[in-house]
Amino acid sequence: MRRTIRSTAVPLPVGQPAGNGGAAADKTLPRQVSADPVEQEREAAVARLFDQHYASMLRLAALLGADDPENIVAEAYYQIYRKWRKLRDADSAEAYLRSIVCNLTRMRIRHLQVARRHAETPSADPITSAENSALLRDDQRVLVDALQQLPARQREALVLRHWLGLRESEIAAAMGISAGSVKTHTSRGLAALTQAMEARR
């Protein structure tokens, strides 16, 4: 049975597009009016974060191998909205959001692996959504397929470095590992990816 992540309750101003990419961009979320200035600031800040980074977070989840990137990103925004007051620095919200997406995707993949091992019959490849397919349509299909075959940590390091262009310190923060480990995973991932691509020629 497929686990459904609860949908986000992040408020956005009425009529404001939810991000600048994907199916969710055509939808609006209900306004939640609050008299608390702190609460109003949180709602406005998370709405800006949604507008600025929804599409890139969706693409990140898809490239990391999530079968339901829209659900992953919705959960990530829900978590950051709920924990907003605990953030030491609002400027670090993007990095924190990226870290949540990485963690949720990793947990989702592990859950699917366990579920498939205990299934009575082998499950077919997951059906990807139209939005997910559109996100990856312009990428080299063979490269993405080879990327999905890498161990999770190597895949994350390569996506964060070469698709998002993050620095080693930013990758380390997103993955929750040291900069030295980032170098190791990136190097091993590149070597494995190169070998896989050469074998397909």
Summary of the structure (lengths in Angstrom):
residues: 201
radius of gyration: 17.9
end to end distance: 37.6
largest distance: 62.1
contacts: 567
relative contact order: 0.12
helix: 66%
strand: 0%
